[in-house]
Amino acid sequence: MHICVNLDKNKMETLKKLNKQRNNFNNLNKDFFAFYNGLNFIQKHFIRKTVKLLKNNGTYTGYIWINNDSRKYYKIESINAKQDANLSKSIMTLLKSFAKKRTYFYECEKNDFNYKVLKDLGFIEKHGTVEMYCVLENYIDFSIPKSITIRKFLPDVDEKLRCDLQNKIFKKDDRIPLSVQDIYFDEAQEYYFADGSFFIKLGDSTIGYGQLIMNNYIPTIVNFGILDEFRGHGYGKLFIKFFLKLAEDNGFDKIFLKVDYSNKIAFKLYESVGFKICKETYTWKLKL
């Protein structure tokens, strides 16, 4: 029989064992003790109330840790249970251990089984990203037609151009527009690669922007895009090949990028030049 019990001081060693197994269900499950150990006495008392332990026939087999700062929803920081035939039932028991009629949000990295469990429980995909990689060894040939110019970003000159261009390329109703200050802030970050930012021009018109950054010393393409009115003519494919060649010329054998899972056009573009999926991460929503 599955029951949920409250976390108290006497069960901390039990939670430590369960916490060590958190990545079994989801690599993005957060480490409870990395957060808990930095709190004061009063804070620890309240944070323990956000954890429930799952008990089955006298044995602890799972737990859930939630963030309930919002009155509208719970954010699941970590959830895990024994991987057996009762996994879905165990997860649902943990979810129902808190107040009813509440909406849960959960960020999860896909593995061989967790997405099926979430779907079976009624979770709905809200948004997410796909991380892709491309092997650069013996990469395809690359040439730039005369009508196209690819020029390097000039610091203290091109900040406004980049800002305006990105705001047009990535315009969405729920997106906060960039400011020029945001561009300067980006240039000051440790990941920023001074020789990795470029514009693509068609004649006298600047039609796109992209950059290569060093994400933990791993070359990654970010902020890549073409203005809407110039899409569908092969400029994006030409531009992405430029960045692959740039990474190869700098001695890298592999390059990464992330794309919104709903952006099917971009996904097909990256796939067409050799990118493959290595990681999928989605935010899920469940109403109980």
N, C-alpha and C positions, 0 to 999 in steps of 0.2 A: 504493500500500500504506500502510495506517494503522499507525503505531507511536507509542508514548509514550516520552518521554525525561524524565529528571530535570531539574529547574531548578537551574542553577548561576549564578555571578556573570556568566559570559559570555553568558547568555541573558536577562538582566534587561531589556534594551531590547526584545527580542522579546515578553516578557511585558507590557511597558508598552503596546505596540501592541494586543495581544489584550485586555488589561484595559480599554482604552478602548471596546472593542466589547461589553463584558459585558452591557449592557442589551438587546442584540439578541435574546437568548434569554429573559431574565427581568429585569424592572426591579428585582427585589429581590436580584440578584447583588451581592455586596459588593465594594467597591473594595479590592483587595489592597494597593495602595501607601499608602492612607490608614491602614492598620494597620501595614504593614511599616516605613514610614519612622520610626515612633516607637519602634522596638525598638533594643536595644543589639546589639553585634557578635555575641555568642553566641546571642541570641534569633533574630537574622536567619538564622544558620546553620541552626537547627532548623526555623524556619518555612518555609525553602525546600524542606525535605524533604516538606512537605505539598502541594506543587504538582507537577503533571505537565503537560508540553506535548505536544500532538498534532501529529505530523508526517506529511504525506502527499506522497510523491514529492519530498521535499526542501524542501517549503514548510510552515511552521507555520500550522495552521488552527484550533487550539483549545487549551483548557486546562481543568484542573480544580483547584480549591483546596478542601481538606477540613480539617475540625477533627476530630482523632482523640484528644481528651482522654479519651474513654470507651473502655474495652476492649470494650464491647458493640456500639457502633455508630459510624459516621462521620456527621458532619454536613457536608453540602455547603455551603460558604460561597459558592462561585461556580463555574459551569460554562457553557462556551459553545463552539461550533464553527461552522464555516462552514455557512451555510444553503443546502444543496444536496440532491441526491437521496440523499446518503450521511449526512445529519444524524443519523439514529437510530443508524446503525452507528458514527459518530464518537463520539457520547455514550456508547454502550456500551463502546467501546474505552477511553475515559477512565475509566469506572467500574471496569473490570476491571484497570486499571493498578495498583491498590492490592491489599492482601491479599484473598484470596478468603474466602468464607464469612463475609461481614460484612454488616450491615444499614446501609443508607443512609437518612438523613432529609434532606429538601430542601424549603425554603419557596419557593413560586413564585407569582408573580402571573400570572394567565391573560392570554394574548394569542391571536392567530389560529392559532397552530400548536403552541406548547410543550406544552399539555396532551395533545394527540394523541400527540406524541413520547413523553412520559412514560408514557402508558397503553400504547403499543406496546412499550415496553421492560419493562413489567411492574410499574411503580410503582402503588401503591394509595393513594387518598385517605384520609388519617387524620382530619384535622379542618381547618376553615378558616372564613373569614369572608367575607361579602359586604358591600361598601360600597355604600350607596344614597344617592340625593339626590332632593330634591323642590324644584321651582320654585314660589316663593310668590306670584308676581305674580297679582293678581286671585283670590286664594285663596277657597275655598268658605266659605259662611256657617258660623257657629259659635255655638251656644247651649248653656247648661248647665242641665239639668233641676233642679227643686227638691230632689230626693232626693240630689243630688250636690253636694259642696263640694270645691273645689280651693284649698288653702291653701299659702302660702309656708313654706318651711323656716326655722325660727328658730335662728340660731347660738347656741351655749351652752345651748340648751334641747332641741333635737330630735335630737341626735347619737345617743342610744341608740335612739330610735324608728326612725330611718333605718337604723341598724345591724341591729337585729332584723328589720325589714321586708325589707331586702335579703337577709339570710341565709335567710329563709323563701322569698322569691320565686325566688332563684337556687340553691337547695339542690341539690347533687349530691354523690355519694359521693367524688369526687376533688377537690372544691372546698374550699379552706381558708376557714373562716368569717371574716368581717370582725370586727374589734374596734372599739370606740368610738374608739380611738386612730387607726385607719385613716381614720375619718370626719374627724377633726380634721386629719389629714395632707392629705386631699383638699382641704379648705377652704383650706389654705395654699398650694396650687399656683397657678402663674401662669395656668393655663387656667381656673381656677375662676371662674364668673360668679355673683356674689352674689345677683343677682335671677333666677337660672335654676333654682332647686331647689324642687320642689313635691311635696306629697302629694295624693292623691285620696281622698276619704271618701264612703262610702255611709252616710247617717245618722250614727251615732256611731262607725262602724267605719272605720279607716284601711285601705284595700284596695290601695294602690299607691304607687309613688314613681317619679320621673323627674327628670332635670336637663338643662339646656342648658349646655354649656361652650363656650369659645372655643378651638378647636384650631387654633393658628397663625392666629388671628383669623377662623376659619371656624366658624359656629355648628353644633354637633354635639350630637345627643341621645345621652345615655349613661345607664346604670343604670336603664333604663326597664322597668317591669314591673308586673303585677297579680298579687295572691295567687291561687293555683291555684283555690281554691274560688269565686272571683268571676269567673273567665274564662268567655268564651262568652256574655256578656250585653251586649256593646257598650261596656263601660266602658273597655277598652283603646283602642278607636277614638276614643272621646270624649276620652280623655286625650292621645292623640297629636295630635289636632286642636288641643288647647289649646297644645301646644308649637309647632306650626306657626304658630298665630296670634301666639304670644309672639315668635317670631323675626321675623315680619312687622312687628309693632308696634315692634320695635327697629331697623327699617330694613333688614333683610336680605331679599334676593330669592331666596336658596337656602339649604337646610339639609341636613345630612348625618347619617347614622347607620351603624352596623355591626351585623350580625346573624350569628349562628352559622349556617353553611350548612345544618346539619341541623335547624334550628328552622323547619320549614315553616309552622307556625301564625303565628309572628311575621312571617315573610316575606310571607305573604298579607295580614296586617293592614297592613303598611307599603305594600304594592303597592296596596291598596284605597283609600288616601288620596293616591295620586299618586307614591309613591317609585319610582324606577327604578334598575337596577343600573348602577354606573359602574366597579366594580372587584371582582374575585374573587381571593382569596388562599387557597391551600391548603398544608398540610404533607403531603408525599408520603413513602411508605415503600417501600423496595425491598430484598429479601433476595437476595443472590447466593451 
